[in-house]
Amino acid sequence: MKILVCVSQVPDTTTKITFTPDNKSLNTAGVQFIINPYDELGITKALELNEQTGGGTVTVITIGGVDTEPNIRKALAMGADDAVRIDAEPTDAFFVAQQIANYAASQNFDLIFTGRESIDYNGGQVGGMIAELMNLPHVNVITAITVNGNTGTVERDIDGGREVVEVTTPFLVSAQKDLCEPRIPNMRGIMTARTKPLQVIAANGSEKRTEVAQFQAPAPKSGVKFIDPNNMDELVSLLHNEAKVL
Amino acid sequence: MRTDNFEAPDYYLLDELLTDEHKLIRDSVRAWVKKEISPIIEDYAQRAEFPRHIIKGLGEIGAFGPALPAEYGCGGMDQITYGLIMQELERCDSGIRSTASVQGSLVMYPIYKYGSEEQRKKYLPKLASGEWMGCFGLTEPDHGSNPGGMTTNYKDMGDHYLLNGAKMWISNAPFADIAVVWAKNEEGRIKGIIVERGMEGFSTPETHNKWSLRASATGELVFDNVKVPKENLLPNIEGLKGPLGCLDSARFGIAWGVVGAAMDCYDSALKYSLQREQFGKPIASFQLQQKKLAEMVTEITKMQLLVWRLGTLKNDDRASTAQISMAKRNNVEKAMWIAREARQIHGGMGITGEYPIMRHMMNLESVVTYEGTHDIHLLITGMDITGISAFR
């Protein structure tokens, strides 16, 4: 199969998040960026699907500056065949989705992966938007996938059970944890990644449709208060006067 | 089973001195170690068993001879890459790093450097993948710091060599498929010879009851009239500089490796000190604990700088034996000190297998002695600056 995997980079999960003085963007100083973990599942699953059938290609695409290239190289080291970087800041979900849809429109991919969401802004919109712009079937938050000929069988966890969906190629899915174990690049992969093609394309014809007005850090967690079970008056008083929930 | 939440200290932003590929390899090895070795290492160390099932993975991640050329199935990477891989393995356990550095520096390196093209092609790809494992025989029961006094020897029997003698304290010996053995010929000159498992008269009894490197297999090599084919002699080296050249490479790996052990002890101690409360506050609030932690991260930063610079020199083929001795000696000593300080911060918990501290501390007792003892390395520096040998 010819598979496209959409990849974004996100701050490492141990990052202490701070914002710029105007509170309109993330302060990236000293932040390590990693491949969005859900996108890593997409890359791995795409490779596994092609390895099972013994053919096909996996292309990864990222919207971002040259600073994203180490993570693109990692995706290639994991085993992707080639990569595309749309040279623009990924300003909002619509902008990103339209850039990817523009690129993918002429490429005849059988299957497109996104992550269920990026773990930084947690929008979860890009996959659905790409599918809509390309008029593709879209199954989101999937935990298993097999493809037989033109038929994909996709599983999703739903409340109290599991949903099995059949869908015809080409289609788009978004990866949820449990889809697979993310692949760790090995030495051979890292060596071959050096010479795999990484195509840089200028952004083309789309605008962002949202504007971040402000980011706010969550209030710091307050300490736990222990109250004697025989002192219900104190509990009620604290809930009323301090927590203001009664 | 302990979840490995290790985070590496990088107080001087030394990551900025590394290439993107260095970081990709280091982070990949770290992720692989966390997934495959961290969950099992304590159990194997307690049982004094080497986890043989990880060998294939070590080969795939590039731990065996990463700086040797790609045409022999190796990584073709630079010396800093080799160092970073050793750091990540020893961050988990010195025994695992020992297995990898013996394979890469003491078995593959001499075959590459001193071997014939046929020997390179026969052995290196299988050693790089881990399909074959090797060990290195230099130290003898009566010759440790003075390897030139070795008595292991071989005689030319016309169509083969006849090898006799014994080697001791050999990492990987119990399961190795081949051994690179240093022995004297009939003229008393030291030569390298490749002995293969299965050759009659060659045995590898395991050394038991170690309190150190318990997750790594150590043994003896015994040669009782072993017939070795003539093509197994390493043709391109003679004399002590052969094994000493290998040890330069291995000691370089140790200097990097123990940075990993030190970082693991520090990271564990820092986290424990922030979480453990006494007198109503985390023990990290107390000055004496802060002193320990601050001095630990200071020493780690110095160790990191030392090996990074040594790596750049080695990349240019300018790292001298004496410079490598200094780094090995300094970094092992500091790692041992850091392990002890970390043990104290962990209080009683520090002696249990819940934390890696005591395992690192015991492992480092071997590392400070093997591949040139702490004292001999000091005397190598002494000889280098004065021009006078104090150990011969």
Interface residues (C-beta under 8 A of the other chain):
Chain A: T14 G30 E69 P70 R73 K74 A77 I184 P185 N186 M187 R188 I190 M191 R194
Chain B: E7 L13 D20 E21 K23 L24 I25 S28 A31 W32 K35 E60 I61 G62 P66 A70 G75 G76 M77
